[in-house]
Amino acid sequence: MFVFNSSEHHSTGKQPYELLYGRTVTMPNSFTKPPEPRYNYEDFHVELKQKLQVAHQIARDRLLERKQKTKETYDQNQNQIIIHVGDRVLLKDNARKGKLSPKWLGPYEVIELKANENVTLQKDRRRVTVHKNLIRPFVD
């Protein structure tokens, strides 16, 4: 509808908008100028590909920066748990059977510390390997 009302008609030589409102439609310059062909398809394709590659690289860099900042913020709020072999710890119970059941089980003895932040506990007669985030020191 806008295109119809803003284009000049052959029969009247005027825009319908101008005939109704007494003035011509003011449009941005990009609409009033006839398009100028600047590219062929190959040039357009190459330029578009370059622009997309640059945009993707910028986005990738910003994502990596943001990821690093998020990790730093997360690490600031974490308390390091210092545990040694032979210490007694409590284990978080992820399979609780109600809101009144205890959140922490134990105490259990630490048997082994592994390099990848895992800890091996002696739980009854078996050994259980859990991550450090699932345990806390037992205080008598």
Order of alpha helices (4+ residues) and beta strands (2+ residues): alpha-alpha-alpha-alpha-beta-beta-beta-beta-beta
